[in-house]
Amino acid sequence: MKRNYVSNTEESIRMFRSNLFDNLSKVHFTVPLYIYIPAIVFFSYKAFTYHIGIPAFALYFLGGLVVWTITEYILHRFVFHYQPTSEFGKKLHFIFHGVHHDYPRDKMRLVMPPSASIPLAMLFYFLFSLVLDQQFLFAFFPGFLLGYLIYDMLHYAMHHHNFKNGILKRIKQHHMLHHYQDPTKGYGVSSSLWDIILKSDFTSQSNKS
């Protein structure tokens, strides 16, 4: 397999000529916490104003977490790793995900900037609102947001911290293999569950050879 360029420095390259656009592509890893923790609290509060029971809230909240894991997998595999053929498409791919594979330790581009994550969150909220009544939507959506927040924080930590916990070490190893061994496998970041189910994990692939 052809090895792509990978920088192991923490440098942050310039991606846009415009200072505004370049700054919007960067974000400190704590910023999503300030945005999405209040959002999680707000939507949870709204759910209880509709007098939803605790068991129902817990069920839908957990459902949101689970749906995030498959959403994370689908976005990473089929959107971020889609290989366009046009020059414009290649540039767009580099902006959205290629830069992360070339500069995986860039501290300012390890969590999704609000300029991208907020519109995406609004889109998913609209889609979920088409199939869920409000009381259940307000319980489901904060679980989905928490899943995203765990993903973002865990992803940053994987690239900058050494884990001592056995489970976290295995999760990090799974993601590092995606970066440094084969980017066509291991699309799950916060969990390898869907890689195992959909046969894109490293163990499944190696067992076939």
N, C-alpha and C positions, 0 to 999 in steps of 0.2 A: 504494500500500500504506500502511495506517495505521501511523504511527510510534509505537512504544511509548515510555514513559518510560525514559530511560537517564541514570544519574548518572555523571559522569566523575570524581567525587571518590573518595578511598580510604576513605570513611566506612563503618562497619560498623553497619547498622541493627539494632535489637532485633527479633527474630522471635518470641520466646516470653516470656510473663509470668514463667515460672519461670527463675530464675537458672541452675539446673542444666541445663535443656534448652537455654537460650540459649548457655551455655558449651560444651555438647556439639556445637552446630552450628558452632563455630569451631575452627580448628586452624592452627597455624603450618605453613608449607609444608614444613619439614624433618621433621616427625613421621612421614610415611609412609616416609621413608628408614630411620629407626630401627626400624620395624616390619618392613618387607618385604625389606630387604637381608639381615638374619639369616634370614628365612624362605626366601629364595632359596638361600642357602648351605646351610641345613639340608636342604631337599628335594634339592638337587643331591648332597649328601653321601649321603643315603639311597639315591639312585639307584645310586651306585657301590658301596654295600654289597651291592647285589643283583648285582654283577659285570656291570653293563651295559657294553658296549663304547663307546669314545669316539665312533665314527661314529653308533651308534644314539642315544647321548645327545644329540649335536649335532642329529640329525634331529628328535627329539621336542622338544627345547628350541626349535628354530626353529619347529616346528609350533605350539608354545604361543604364541610371539610372533605368528604369523600369525592364529591363532584369536582372540587378544586384539583385533587390529585390526577384525575383523568384529563381535566382541562390543561393542567401543566404539561402532561405528557403529550397531548395532541398538539398544543401550541409549539412545544419544543421540537417535536419530530416532524410535523407536517407544515409548519409555518416558518419557524426559525431555521430549519435545516432544508427548506425547499431550495433547490438549486436553479435559479433563473438562467436563461441563456443570453438575454439582451444585456448590453452594457449598463443601461439604467437599472435593470433588475439586479445586476451584480453589485452595483453601488449601494442600492437600497438594502440588499442582503447584508453587506458589510456593515452598514450603519446599525441595523437591528441586531445582528448576532455575530457576523464575521469578525468584527473588532474584538469581541470577547474571546474568541478562540485564538486570535493572534496575540492578544495582550490579556491573558487570563488573570493576571495579578494587578491589573489597573484598578486601584482602590475607588476611583470615581465613577467607574462604569460596571460595577458588580451588582447594583440593585437598579431596578427599572426607574428611570426618572419620572416624576409626577406628570410631566408633559405627555407621557405615553400611558402611564398606569391609570391615571384618572379617567381619560376618555374610554379606555378599555373596561374599567370598572363600571362606568355608566352604561356601556353597551351590554355588558353581562346582566346588569340590573334590569335593563329593559327587556332582555330576552327571558329572564326568569319571571318577570312580572306578567308575561303572556301566559304562563302555565300555573302560577301560584297565586292564591288569594293573599291579600296584604298581610294578614296576621301570620301566615306561614312564610311568606316572602321575608318579612322582618325577622324571622327566626333563622331562616335558611341563609340569607345573604351575609350576616355577620360571620357565620361559620365558613363560608366561602372566602370572605376577606381575611379571616384568621389563617386559613390555609395558605393564601397568597403571602401573608406577612411572614409566616414560618418559613416558607420557601425562600423569600428574599433574604431574611436574616441568616438562614442556614447556608444559603449559597455564598453569601459574603464570608461567613466563618470558614467554610470549606477551603477557600482560597487563601486565607490569612491566619488560620489557627490550626494547631495540632490537637486533635481530640484524644482524650484518655478513655472515655466511655466506649465500650466495645461496639454498641449499636451505631453510635455516631462515627466511629472509625470505619465501619463497613460502608456506611452511607457515603462518607468522603472518598473511600477507595473506589466505589462505584462511579462517582462523578469524575475522579481523576483519570480513571481508565477511559472515560468518554473523551476527555481532553487530550490525553497523552498517548493513548493506544489506538482507539478506533472511534471517531465521532459518529459512525453509523450505528452505534449500539449505545445502550445506557442513557436513554432520553429522560428517564425519571431523575429528578434532582433531589427533592425532599423525600422521595420513596422510590424503591426499585420495584414496587408491586406490579405496576402495569408493564414494565419491561419483562417481568417473569410471565405474566398472563399472556402478553402479546409476543413473546419469544424474541425480544430484542435485547435481552440481558446477556452478559458475557459468558455466564455459565452455560446457558442454553445453546449459544452459538458454538462454544468450544466442545460441547458434548456431541454435536453433529459432525465434527471434523474427525 
